[in-house]
Amino acid sequence: MSGRWNTDADRRLFVAAYVEAYREMRGDAAAEQMEFSQLAGKRGYRDGLADGLQHRYQFRPFQPNATGNYRRANRGYSNGSGDLNQYKQAYREAYCNAYQLAFYGAPQEIRVATVLRRRAPE
């Protein structure tokens, strides 16, 4: 392997920085975000954590866009709640963030993220 993120330590640092920036962004813009995209993000995040951990422990390759959840990206969507394409975009963004965290992250980071997601009201 070659490239910027070719070691586990490099990938962990990248994921940690990305998650921190994501948390900061969500804290500042949470009041402005629609509930619709928040629901999509929560569903996507949970599914991404589950799929990323499963692929990690099964020694499968890093392929978030090859999973059924990513391809469908409609879990939790209902017809009257908004635009399906916007829902899919929010779902997939959160899914990829969580998948990467679960696949490359340190175990304690994953446990903290899982607990925080479970405590968040829906």
Order of alpha helices (4+ residues) and beta strands (2+ residues): alpha-alpha-alpha-alpha-alpha
